[in-house]
Amino acid sequence: MIGSKRRSRSATNVWPGYVDALSALLMLVIFMLLVYVVSQLYLSQTLSDRNTELARLNQRLNEISQLLGLEQSKTEALEQQMAAVQDDYSDSLAHNEDLQARLDASRNQLMQQSADAEARAARLASMNEELEEQDQLSASQQAMILRLSNQIASLQAQLRQITAALKLQKEETAEKEDELEDVSRRLNTLLAERVNQLEQYQSEFFARLRNILATNENIRVVGDRFLLPSELLFASGSAQLGEEGKRELDKLAEVLLDVVAAIPGDIDWILRIDGHTDLIPINTPQFPSNWELSTARAVAVVRYLAAQGVPERRMVAAGFGEFFPVASGTTPDALQKNRRIELKLTDR
């Protein structure tokens, strides 16, 4: 009987512990479900906001593309108008020169005839005075005087017409010059706008590339150029790109392709790749001098970027050898700084 009471007491004491454990487990499950639901809601809201922002940016990009297209159309129209005006002006100048030559010849001839007529008139006047003194003028002499007087009047009228035609031609030429000057001003303004646009893209390219390459302490920025040490791209005395150099050029190509996609086609830009060496001469069958080595390295960078999709006609490679150092002296640090590849986005 005592054993039965113990079993009853033991059974009665165990069940509340199980109930508490199950309750705690159930609360933990509910809490985890709440955390999961809240995180899903927050993630859904974040994705929705990001999609909205992407849609807004795409819309803005489309608007900018349309504006650039309209601006390009205006530029083409202005260039056509400028070409037409220049052709008209050239034709007008040629016509004016021909007309001026003929008018000058006619005026000289008329002036000569007028001078001859005036000389004749003077002689006739003298003869008239003598005849008046003698009072013996003949009918033929009077007719000659009248005919010469009429010729002088006709020549003077023609001279006045030629003078008026020259004045009118000068006025038309002045109007053409004013119109051409106005078109030139408009084209200069348009070219200035294109230069400003290129400077904006240069700034964007410079800022983005500086942020991407900032993690590499060997890459330096001097003015508007990026200086990549040759050791980062090539082995000593070699013009073959290494794996580390290719990774850095991949970053450059990615940024450049993004910027190229946004630059309008009528902006004439290029990416300059300049190769430089230190002053220690090289003389190998492949590279007889530092010129060949610096040029080959610049060409290797150009070819690699072209393989990544950068337009070939937008790149230029140049080798300067050891003649444009950025550090003076022959210390190892100075020599290392002078062995470099320079990159610059500029106009052609």
C-alpha positions as CSV (number, residue, x, y, z in Angstrom):
1,M,0.0,0.0,0.0
2,I,2.9,2.2,0.8
3,G,4.5,1.4,-2.6
4,S,1.2,2.2,-4.3
5,K,1.2,5.7,-2.7
6,R,4.7,6.3,-3.8
7,R,3.9,5.4,-7.4
8,S,0.9,7.7,-7.3
9,R,3.0,10.6,-5.9
10,S,5.7,10.0,-8.5
11,A,3.3,10.1,-11.4
12,T,1.6,13.2,-10.1
13,N,5.0,15.1,-9.9
14,V,6.3,14.3,-13.4
15,W,3.5,15.6,-15.6
16,P,3.7,19.3,-14.7
17,G,7.4,19.3,-15.8
18,Y,6.4,17.8,-19.2
19,V,3.7,20.4,-19.6
20,D,6.1,23.2,-18.9
21,A,8.7,21.8,-21.3
22,L,6.1,21.5,-24.0
23,S,4.8,25.0,-23.3
24,A,8.3,26.4,-23.6
25,L,9.0,24.5,-26.8
26,L,5.7,25.8,-28.2
27,M,6.6,29.4,-27.3
28,L,10.0,29.0,-28.9
29,V,8.4,27.7,-32.1
30,I,5.9,30.6,-32.2
31,F,8.7,33.1,-31.6
32,M,10.7,31.6,-34.5
33,L,7.7,31.8,-36.7
34,L,7.1,35.4,-35.8
35,V,10.8,36.2,-36.5
36,Y,10.5,34.5,-39.9
37,V,7.3,36.3,-40.8
38,V,8.7,39.7,-39.8
39,S,12.0,39.1,-41.8
40,Q,9.9,38.0,-44.8
41,L,7.9,41.2,-44.6
42,Y,11.0,43.4,-44.3
43,L,12.7,41.6,-47.2
44,S,9.6,41.9,-49.4
45,Q,9.4,45.7,-48.6
46,T,13.1,46.1,-49.4
47,L,12.8,44.3,-52.7
48,S,9.7,46.3,-53.6
49,D,11.6,49.6,-52.9
50,R,14.5,48.5,-54.9
51,N,12.3,47.5,-57.9
52,T,10.6,50.9,-57.7
53,E,14.0,52.7,-57.7
54,L,15.2,50.6,-60.6
55,A,12.1,51.4,-62.6
56,R,12.6,55.1,-61.9
57,L,16.2,55.0,-62.9
58,N,15.3,53.2,-66.1
59,Q,12.7,55.8,-66.9
60,R,15.2,58.6,-66.3
61,L,17.8,56.8,-68.5
62,N,15.2,56.6,-71.3
63,E,14.5,60.3,-71.0
64,I,18.2,61.2,-71.1
65,S,18.6,58.9,-74.2
66,Q,15.8,60.7,-75.9
67,L,17.3,64.1,-75.1
68,L,20.6,63.0,-76.4
69,G,19.0,61.8,-79.6
70,L,17.2,65.1,-80.1
71,E,20.4,67.0,-79.4
72,Q,22.2,64.9,-82.0
73,S,19.5,65.6,-84.5
74,K,19.8,69.3,-83.9
75,T,23.6,69.1,-84.3
76,E,23.3,67.3,-87.6
77,A,20.7,69.9,-88.8
78,L,23.0,72.7,-87.8
79,E,26.0,71.1,-89.5
80,Q,23.9,70.7,-92.7
81,Q,22.8,74.3,-92.5
82,M,26.4,75.4,-91.9
83,A,27.6,73.4,-94.9
84,A,24.8,74.9,-97.1
85,V,25.6,78.4,-95.9
86,Q,29.3,77.9,-96.5
87,D,28.6,76.6,-100.1
88,D,26.3,79.6,-100.7
89,Y,28.9,82.0,-99.3
90,S,31.6,80.4,-101.4
91,D,29.5,80.7,-104.6
92,S,28.6,84.2,-103.6
93,L,32.2,85.1,-103.1
94,A,33.2,83.6,-106.5
95,H,30.3,85.4,-108.1
96,N,31.2,88.7,-106.3
97,E,34.8,88.4,-107.4
98,D,33.8,87.8,-111.0
99,L,31.2,90.6,-110.9
100,Q,33.7,92.9,-109.1
101,A,36.3,92.2,-111.8
102,R,33.9,93.0,-114.6
103,L,32.5,96.0,-112.8
104,D,36.0,97.3,-112.2
105,A,36.9,96.8,-115.8
106,S,33.7,98.5,-117.0
107,R,34.3,101.4,-114.6
108,N,37.9,101.8,-115.7
109,Q,36.8,101.7,-119.3
110,L,34.0,104.2,-118.6
111,M,36.3,106.5,-116.6
112,Q,38.8,106.3,-119.5
113,Q,36.0,107.1,-122.0
114,S,34.8,109.9,-119.7
115,A,38.3,111.3,-119.5
116,D,38.6,111.2,-123.2
117,A,35.1,112.8,-123.6
118,E,36.1,115.5,-121.1
119,A,39.3,116.1,-123.0
120,R,37.3,116.3,-126.2
121,A,34.8,118.6,-124.5
122,A,37.7,120.8,-123.3
123,R,39.1,120.9,-126.8
124,L,35.6,121.6,-128.2
125,A,35.1,124.3,-125.6
126,S,38.4,125.9,-126.6
127,M,37.4,125.6,-130.2
128,N,34.0,127.0,-129.4
129,E,35.5,130.0,-127.8
130,E,37.7,130.5,-130.8
131,L,34.7,130.0,-133.1
132,E,32.6,132.4,-131.0
133,E,35.4,134.9,-131.3
134,Q,35.4,134.4,-135.0
135,D,31.7,133.7,-135.1
136,Q,32.2,131.1,-137.8
137,L,30.9,127.7,-136.3
138,S,29.7,125.3,-138.9
139,A,26.7,123.0,-138.6
140,S,28.9,119.9,-138.6
141,Q,30.9,121.2,-135.6
142,Q,27.8,122.0,-133.7
143,A,26.4,118.5,-134.3
144,M,29.7,117.0,-133.1
145,I,29.6,119.0,-129.9
146,L,26.0,117.9,-129.3
147,R,26.9,114.3,-129.9
148,L,29.9,114.4,-127.6
149,S,27.7,116.1,-124.9
150,N,25.2,113.3,-125.2
151,Q,27.9,110.6,-124.9
152,I,29.3,112.3,-121.8
153,A,25.8,112.3,-120.2
154,S,25.3,108.6,-121.1
155,L,28.7,107.7,-119.7
156,Q,28.0,109.5,-116.5
157,A,24.6,107.7,-116.1
158,Q,26.3,104.3,-116.7
159,L,28.9,105.2,-114.1
160,R,26.2,106.0,-111.5
161,Q,24.5,102.7,-112.3
162,I,27.7,100.8,-111.8
163,T,28.4,102.6,-108.5
164,A,24.8,101.7,-107.2
165,A,25.3,98.1,-108.2
166,L,28.7,97.9,-106.3
167,K,27.0,99.4,-103.3
168,L,24.2,96.9,-103.4
169,Q,26.7,94.0,-103.8
170,K,28.6,95.2,-100.8
171,E,25.4,95.3,-98.7
172,E,24.5,91.7,-99.8
173,T,28.0,90.5,-99.0
174,A,27.8,92.1,-95.5
175,E,24.5,90.3,-94.9
176,K,26.0,87.0,-95.9
177,E,29.0,87.6,-93.6
178,D,26.6,88.4,-90.7
179,E,24.6,85.2,-91.3
180,L,27.8,83.1,-91.5
181,E,29.1,84.7,-88.3
182,D,25.8,83.9,-86.6
183,V,26.0,80.2,-87.7
184,S,29.7,80.1,-86.6
185,R,28.7,81.4,-83.2
186,R,26.0,78.8,-82.9
187,L,28.4,76.0,-83.9
188,N,31.0,77.2,-81.5
189,T,28.4,77.2,-78.7
190,L,27.4,73.6,-79.7
191,L,31.1,72.5,-79.8
192,A,31.5,74.1,-76.3
193,E,28.5,72.1,-75.1
194,R,30.1,68.9,-76.5
195,V,33.3,69.7,-74.8
196,N,31.5,70.2,-71.5
197,Q,29.7,66.9,-72.0
198,L,33.0,65.1,-72.6
199,E,34.4,66.7,-69.4
200,Q,31.4,65.4,-67.5
201,Y,32.0,61.9,-68.8
202,Q,35.7,62.3,-68.0
203,S,34.9,63.2,-64.4
204,E,32.5,60.3,-64.1
205,F,35.1,57.9,-65.5
206,F,37.8,59.3,-63.3
207,A,35.7,59.1,-60.1
208,R,34.4,55.6,-60.7
209,L,37.8,54.2,-61.7
210,R,39.5,55.9,-58.7
211,N,36.9,54.3,-56.4
212,I,37.4,50.8,-57.9
213,L,41.3,51.0,-58.0
214,A,41.6,52.7,-54.6
215,T,42.2,49.3,-52.9
216,N,45.5,48.9,-54.8
217,E,48.0,51.1,-53.1
218,N,50.4,50.8,-56.0
219,I,48.1,52.6,-58.4
220,R,48.6,56.4,-58.3
221,V,46.5,59.3,-59.6
222,V,48.4,62.3,-61.0
223,G,46.2,65.1,-62.3
224,D,43.7,63.5,-64.7
225,R,45.8,60.4,-65.3
226,F,46.0,57.0,-63.7
227,L,49.5,55.6,-63.2
228,L,49.8,51.8,-63.1
229,P,53.3,50.4,-62.2
230,S,54.8,48.1,-64.8
231,E,55.5,45.5,-62.2
232,L,51.7,45.2,-61.7
233,L,51.1,44.3,-65.3
234,F,54.4,42.9,-66.7
235,A,57.4,40.9,-65.7
236,S,60.8,42.6,-65.9
237,G,61.9,43.2,-69.5
238,S,58.7,41.7,-70.8
239,A,55.6,43.0,-72.6
240,Q,53.3,40.1,-71.8
241,L,50.5,40.8,-69.4
242,G,50.4,38.9,-66.1
243,E,47.3,37.5,-64.4
244,E,47.3,40.2,-61.7
245,G,47.5,42.9,-64.4
246,K,44.7,41.4,-66.4
247,R,42.5,41.5,-63.3
248,E,43.2,45.2,-62.9
249,L,42.5,45.8,-66.6
250,D,39.2,43.9,-66.3
251,K,38.1,46.5,-63.7
252,L,39.2,49.3,-66.0
253,A,37.4,47.8,-69.0
254,E,34.1,47.3,-67.0
255,V,34.1,51.0,-66.0
256,L,35.1,52.2,-69.5
257,L,32.3,50.2,-71.2
258,D,29.7,51.6,-68.9
259,V,30.9,55.2,-69.6
260,V,31.2,54.5,-73.4
261,A,27.6,53.3,-73.5
262,A,26.5,56.8,-72.2
263,I,28.8,59.0,-74.3
264,P,27.0,60.3,-77.5
265,G,28.5,59.1,-80.8
266,D,29.2,62.6,-82.0
267,I,31.6,63.3,-79.1
268,D,35.2,62.6,-80.4
269,W,36.9,61.0,-77.4
270,I,39.9,58.6,-77.1
271,L,41.6,56.6,-74.3
272,R,45.3,57.3,-74.3
273,I,47.6,54.5,-73.1
274,D,51.2,55.7,-72.7
275,G,54.1,53.4,-71.9
276,H,57.1,54.6,-69.8
277,T,60.3,53.0,-68.7
278,D,63.1,53.9,-66.3
279,L,66.5,55.2,-67.5
280,I,68.3,51.9,-67.4
281,P,68.8,50.9,-71.0
282,I,67.6,47.6,-72.4
283,N,69.2,45.8,-75.4
284,T,67.6,42.5,-76.4
285,P,66.8,41.0,-79.7
286,Q,63.1,41.6,-79.0
287,F,63.5,45.1,-77.5
288,P,66.6,46.9,-78.9
289,S,65.8,50.0,-76.7
290,N,63.4,51.4,-74.1
291,W,61.3,52.9,-76.9
292,E,60.4,49.4,-78.2
293,L,59.7,48.1,-74.7
294,S,57.4,51.0,-73.7
295,T,55.6,50.9,-77.0
296,A,55.1,47.2,-76.9
297,R,53.6,47.4,-73.4
298,A,51.2,50.1,-74.3
299,V,50.1,48.1,-77.4
300,A,49.6,45.0,-75.2
301,V,47.2,47.0,-72.9
302,V,45.3,48.3,-75.9
303,R,44.9,44.8,-77.4
304,Y,43.7,43.4,-74.1
305,L,41.1,46.2,-73.6
306,A,40.0,45.7,-77.2
307,A,39.5,42.0,-76.5
308,Q,37.2,43.0,-73.6
309,G,34.9,45.0,-75.9
310,V,36.4,48.5,-75.8
311,P,36.2,50.1,-79.3
312,E,39.6,49.9,-81.0
313,R,39.1,53.2,-82.8
314,R,38.7,54.9,-79.4
315,M,42.2,53.9,-78.1
316,V,45.7,55.1,-78.9
317,A,49.0,53.6,-77.7
318,A,52.3,55.5,-77.4
319,G,55.7,54.7,-76.1
320,F,57.9,57.4,-74.4
321,G,60.8,55.3,-73.3
322,E,62.7,56.9,-70.4
323,F,62.3,60.5,-71.5
324,F,59.3,61.7,-69.4
325,P,60.1,60.6,-65.8
326,V,57.8,61.4,-62.9
327,A,60.6,61.0,-60.3
328,S,64.2,62.2,-60.5
329,G,67.2,60.2,-59.4
330,T,68.4,56.7,-59.7
331,T,67.1,55.3,-56.4
332,P,65.1,52.0,-56.5
333,D,62.0,53.9,-55.6
334,A,62.4,56.6,-58.3
335,L,63.1,53.9,-60.9
336,Q,60.0,51.9,-59.8
337,K,57.8,55.1,-60.1
338,N,59.1,55.8,-63.6
339,R,58.3,52.3,-64.9
340,R,54.6,52.8,-65.5
341,I,51.5,52.7,-67.8
342,E,49.5,55.9,-67.9
343,L,45.8,56.0,-68.8
344,K,43.9,59.2,-69.7
345,L,40.4,59.8,-71.2
346,T,40.5,62.8,-73.4
347,D,39.4,64.3,-76.8
348,R,41.1,63.6,-80.1
